[in-house]
């Protein structure tokens, strides 16, 4: 591994330009050149990161200026780069887009500015030639942009096509052109209703890594790219928090192909407060570890595995007994649906599930919710009323029938408010994915209650 560290942020004019594939191609190429690569993801997305983590063998960290703030973005970047010499930050949406409420600047461009890292623009050039210069010039000079350190053109049909693009960009904009990603339909990634199919469900990356590296061996200027990445002024990590006193809190983590949406920062924060995380697989019907004092069931795609989940009635009964017996439980989105009485996939028949959430749920073809959320705890749950987190909601599921219940959260949306989820003295469950670093003290309180058995 090199002694110096480098980093670059990859943005694009719009979603669908090929940021993820380009990031994977750069990762594969850098790894083939002997680098240890750490990948980050701007914004709240989980799915793209499953590919990066599978390729690098390192957890992907989310860099989100709205959920965590600038200090958290710098801290996550510094922690992620420990043991790595090259960092790649995949952007979110278009370069200047963020979707953050309250006028907060949380775009890919702002992340690059926060990290003091070179910003590379990835352009889908499949339907253009000389016109590409206008896009490059616009994003390089528009107010709010930190300026472009370089451009990579994607989906290039041929060397002749690239020559036209090179003439336009190099001749008219002054922005360095770093090469291109050839049009290769065999190297694209499959999608479904929430974006890419997570890598945990597909065993193809080992072969694709070699293909990505080979496809870009002679089409990217690797030496120039390395020099640009070396211009980043990466932050230093803060000292780790002092370990919590007392015995560890055993946290049962629902983790398998159906449940794997977890922010690395969330799990790391739990561990910093003295958690010992023990994964188990609901898909396999594995029991919640007997020593568990807290159950954390995150998001994922339980709807894609309903047949398999429906074959676990004895496991569901055991999970129900543990939770109704007082096991502290936090469930988000897919985990929330898993704890429902039943879940149906679009027009399919309802499949009985764990049943501690008194509601039937269904997946709809249309997206039911998307966006950042500020959630405030309601009375009667594991946290004091008024406890606030920031997070994100993105799902096709909805509650189709429910018994009377206390909502877990008062949720503030970009436009409007809503009551969401369900809460009991030992359970809080809802569609919102919480970002724990938005309220570290509340997570410390939750683990204290798990350790001592204390209740409000």
Long-range contacts (C-beta under 8 A, 24 or more apart in sequence): 1-34, 1-35, 1-36, 1-84, 1-85, 2-35, 2-85, 2-86, 3-85, 4-85, 4-230, 5-81, 5-84, 5-85, 5-86, 5-87, 5-230, 5-232, 5-234, 6-85, 6-86, 6-87, 6-226, 6-228, 6-229, 6-230, 6-231, 6-232, 7-77, 7-81, 7-86, 7-87, 7-88, 7-89, 7-115, 7-117, 7-118, 7-229, 7-232, 7-234, 8-87, 8-88, 8-89, 8-117, 8-118, 8-119, 8-120, 8-149, 8-225, 8-228, 8-229, 8-232, 9-42, 9-89, 9-91, 9-108, 9-111, 9-112, 9-115, 9-117, 9-118, 9-119, 9-120, 10-88, 10-89, 10-90, 10-91, 10-120, 10-122, 10-152, 11-91, 11-94, 11-95, 11-108, 11-109, 11-112, 11-119, 11-120, 11-121, 11-122, 11-139, 12-91, 12-94, 12-95, 12-121, 12-122, 12-123, 12-124, 13-94, 13-95, 13-121, 13-123, 13-135, 13-139, 14-93, 14-94, 15-93, 15-94, 16-124, 17-122, 17-123, 17-124, 17-154, 18-122, 18-124, 18-154, 18-155, 18-181, 19-90, 19-91, 19-122, 20-48, 20-51, 20-90, 20-189, 20-196, 21-154, 21-181, 21-187, 21-188, 21-189, 21-212, 22-122, 22-152, 22-154, 22-181, 23-48, 23-52, 23-88, 23-90, 24-51, 24-52, 24-55, 24-208, 24-209, 24-212, 25-181, 25-187, 25-212, 25-213, 25-215, 25-216, 26-88, 26-216, 26-220, 26-225, 27-52, 27-55, 27-56, 27-88, 28-55, 28-208, 28-209, 28-210, 28-212, 28-213, 28-216, 29-212, 29-213, 29-216, 29-217, 29-220, 29-222, 30-86, 30-88, 31-55, 31-56, 31-209, 31-213, 32-213, 33-222, 35-85, 35-86, 36-83, 36-84, 36-85, 36-86, 37-84, 37-86, 37-87, 37-88, 38-80, 38-81, 38-83, 38-84, 38-86, 38-87, 38-88, 39-87, 39-88, 39-89, 39-90, 40-76, 40-77, 40-80, 40-87, 40-88, 40-89, 40-90, 41-89, 41-90, 41-92, 42-89, 42-90, 42-91, 42-92, 42-107, 42-108, 42-111, 43-92, 43-93, 43-98, 43-106, 44-372, 44-391, 44-392, 44-394, 44-433, 44-435, 45-92, 45-195, 46-198, 46-260, 46-261, 46-262, 46-263, 46-299, 46-433, 47-194, 47-195, 47-196, 47-198, 48-90, 48-195, 48-196, 50-198, 50-199, 50-200, 50-260, 51-189, 51-196, 51-199, 51-205, 52-90, 53-199, 54-199, 54-200, 54-205, 55-205, 55-209, 58-83, 58-84, 59-264, 60-264, 61-264, 61-265, 62-263, 62-264, 62-265, 63-89, 63-111, 63-115, 64-106, 64-435, 65-98, 65-100, 65-104, 65-105, 65-106, 65-110, 65-111, 65-114, 66-98, 66-100, 66-101, 66-104, 66-106, 66-372, 66-390, 67-372, 67-390, 67-391, 67-392, 67-435, 67-437, 67-438, 68-265, 68-390, 68-435, 68-437, 68-438, 70-114, 72-265, 72-437, 73-111, 73-114, 73-115, 74-114, 74-115, 74-235, 75-235, 75-237, 75-238, 76-264, 76-265, 77-115, 77-234, 77-235, 78-234, 78-235, 78-236, 78-237, 78-238, 79-237, 79-268, 80-264, 81-234, 82-237, 86-229, 87-117, 87-229, 87-232, 87-234, 89-115, 89-117, 95-119, 95-121, 95-139, 95-145, 96-139, 96-142, 96-144, 96-145, 99-371, 99-372, 99-414, 100-372, 101-371, 101-372, 101-374, 101-413, 101-414, 105-144, 107-144, 109-144, 109-145, 109-146, 112-146, 113-146, 115-232, 115-234, 115-235, 116-232, 116-233, 116-234, 117-232, 117-233, 117-234, 118-149, 118-150, 118-228, 118-229, 118-231, 118-232, 119-145, 119-146, 119-147, 119-148, 119-149, 120-148, 120-149, 120-150, 120-151, 120-152, 120-178, 120-228, 121-148, 121-150, 121-151, 121-152, 121-175, 122-151, 122-152, 122-153, 122-154, 123-151, 123-152, 123-153, 123-154, 124-154, 124-155, 125-153, 125-154, 125-155, 125-156, 125-161, 125-165, 125-180, 126-154, 126-155, 126-156, 126-157, 126-183, 128-165, 129-161, 129-164, 129-165, 129-168, 130-164, 130-167, 130-168, 131-168, 132-165, 132-168, 132-169, 133-168, 133-169, 133-171, 133-172, 133-173, 136-169, 136-173, 136-175, 137-172, 137-173, 137-175, 140-173, 140-175, 148-175, 149-176, 149-228, 149-231, 150-175, 150-176, 150-177, 150-178, 150-224, 150-225, 150-228, 151-175, 151-176, 151-177, 151-178, 152-178, 152-179, 152-180, 152-181, 152-220, 153-177, 153-179, 153-180, 153-181, 154-180, 154-181, 155-181, 155-182, 155-183, 156-180, 156-181, 156-182, 156-183, 156-219, 157-182, 157-183, 162-219, 176-224, 176-228, 178-220, 178-221, 178-224, 178-225, 178-228, 179-216, 179-219, 179-220, 179-221, 180-219, 180-220, 181-215, 181-216, 181-219, 181-220, 182-215, 182-216, 182-219, 184-211, 184-215, 186-211, 187-211, 187-212, 187-215, 193-365, 193-367, 193-396, 194-301, 194-394, 194-395, 194-396, 198-257, 198-260, 198-300, 198-301, 200-257, 200-260, 201-257, 201-301, 201-304, 240-272, 241-272, 241-273, 243-272, 243-274, 244-272, 244-273, 244-274, 244-444, 244-447, 245-274, 246-274, 246-451, 247-274, 247-451, 248-274, 248-275, 248-276, 249-273, 249-274, 249-275, 249-276, 249-293, 249-294, 249-447, 249-450, 249-451, 250-275, 250-276, 250-278, 250-289, 250-291, 250-292, 250-293, 250-294, 251-275, 251-276, 251-277, 251-278, 251-292, 251-293, 251-294, 251-295, 251-296, 251-450, 252-278, 252-279, 252-280, 252-288, 252-289, 252-292, 252-294, 252-295, 252-296, 253-277, 253-278, 253-279, 253-280, 253-296, 253-298, 254-279, 254-280, 254-281, 254-282, 254-295, 254-296, 254-297, 254-298, 254-335, 254-338, 255-279, 255-280, 255-281, 255-298, 256-281, 256-282, 256-283, 256-284, 257-283, 257-300, 257-301, 257-305, 258-282, 258-283, 258-300, 258-301, 258-302, 258-304, 258-305, 258-308, 258-309, 258-334, 258-338, 259-283, 259-297, 259-298, 259-299, 259-300, 259-302, 259-334, 259-335, 259-338, 260-298, 260-300, 261-298, 261-299, 261-300, 261-332, 261-333, 261-334, 261-433, 262-298, 263-433, 263-435, 263-436, 265-435, 265-436, 265-437, 266-434, 266-435, 266-436, 266-437, 269-436, 269-437, 269-440, 269-443, 270-296, 270-436, 270-443, 270-447, 273-443, 273-444, 273-447, 274-447, 274-451, 275-447, 282-309, 282-312, 282-315, 282-319, 282-338, 283-308, 283-309, 283-312, 285-311, 285-312, 285-314, 285-315, 286-315, 287-315, 287-318, 288-318, 288-319, 288-322, 288-327, 292-322, 292-327, 293-327, 293-328, 293-450, 293-451, 294-327, 294-328, 294-329, 294-330, 294-446, 294-447, 294-450, 295-322, 295-323, 295-327, 295-328, 295-329, 295-330, 295-331, 296-329, 296-330, 296-331, 296-335, 297-329, 297-330, 297-331, 297-332, 297-334, 297-335, 297-336, 297-338, 297-339, 298-331, 298-332, 298-333, 298-334, 298-335, 298-433, 299-332, 299-333, 299-334, 299-335, 299-395, 299-433, 300-333, 300-334, 300-335, 301-334, 302-334, 302-337, 302-338, 302-343, 302-353, 303-337, 303-343, 303-345, 303-363, 303-396, 303-397, 304-345, 306-343, 306-345, 306-348, 306-351, 307-351, 309-338, 309-351, 309-353, 310-351, 310-352, 310-353, 313-352, 316-352, 316-353, 316-354, 316-355, 319-354, 319-356, 320-354, 320-355, 320-356, 323-354, 323-356, 323-426, 323-427, 324-356, 326-426, 327-426, 328-382, 328-426, 328-427, 328-446, 328-449, 328-450, 329-356, 329-426, 329-427, 329-428, 329-429, 330-382, 330-427, 330-428, 330-429, 330-434, 330-446, 331-357, 331-427, 331-428, 331-429, 331-430, 332-429, 332-430, 332-431, 332-432, 332-433, 332-434, 333-393, 333-394, 333-395, 333-397, 333-430, 333-431, 333-432, 333-433, 335-429, 336-421, 336-429, 336-430, 336-431, 337-361, 337-397, 339-427, 339-429, 340-399, 343-397, 344-400, 356-427, 357-405, 357-422, 357-429, 358-402, 358-403, 358-405, 358-422, 359-399, 359-400, 359-401, 359-402, 359-403, 359-405, 359-422, 360-399, 360-400, 360-401, 360-402, 361-397, 361-398, 361-399, 361-400, 362-397, 362-398, 362-400, 363-396, 363-397, 364-396, 364-397, 364-398, 365-396, 366-396, 367-394, 367-395, 367-396, 368-395, 368-396, 368-397, 368-398, 369-393, 369-394, 369-395, 369-431, 370-394, 371-413, 371-414, 372-414, 373-411, 373-412, 373-413, 373-432, 374-411, 374-412, 375-409, 375-410, 375-411, 375-412, 375-420, 375-430, 375-432, 375-434, 376-409, 376-410, 376-411, 376-412, 377-408, 377-409, 377-423, 377-428, 378-406, 378-407, 378-408, 378-409, 378-410, 378-419, 378-423, 379-406, 380-406, 380-423, 380-424, 380-425, 381-406, 381-408, 381-423, 381-424, 381-425, 381-427, 381-428, 381-456, 382-423, 382-425, 382-426, 382-427, 382-428, 382-446, 382-449, 382-456, 383-428, 383-442, 383-445, 383-446, 384-456, 387-439, 387-442, 388-438, 388-439, 389-432, 389-434, 389-435, 389-436, 389-438, 389-439, 389-442, 390-434, 390-435, 390-438, 390-439, 391-432, 391-433, 391-434, 391-435, 391-438, 392-432, 392-433, 392-435, 393-431, 393-432, 393-433, 394-433, 395-431, 397-431, 425-455, 425-456, 426-455
